[in-house]
């Protein structure tokens, strides 16, 4: 199995665990405070990884365009997490997490249009099934 697939599976597992931990953690507090605590922990862990692994040496390789994309990515991540935390606070975490994963469909479309990645029949069927699942979850 390729390394990226192992990383993706681990990401999936930890994201699923994270959703449940968030729901427990937000019980008596504002979701923005909960998110602030999470981001602080993330910041320190990632800073430590970059310092210990001497990853900061790559800063000289960073172009202005790359920096702009990373900054905008930080903004979109923040918005995503703000809305995710608010949704988890108010709704059933199983539904919120499933709807949130609809972002995969958006990623498939953007990767096709912006990155020129192939749009295979397998991807189209998978995306259609995801949209179908989202409709089932949100249908009243």
Buried (B, 14 or more C-beta within 10 A) or exposed (E): EEEEEEEEEEEEEEEEEEBEEBBEBBEEEEBEEBBEEBEEEEEEEEEEEBEEEEEEEEEEEEEEEEEEEEEEEEEEEEEEBEEBBBBBBEEEBEBBBBBBBBEEBEEBEEBBEEEEEEBEEEBEEBBEEBEEBBEEBEEE
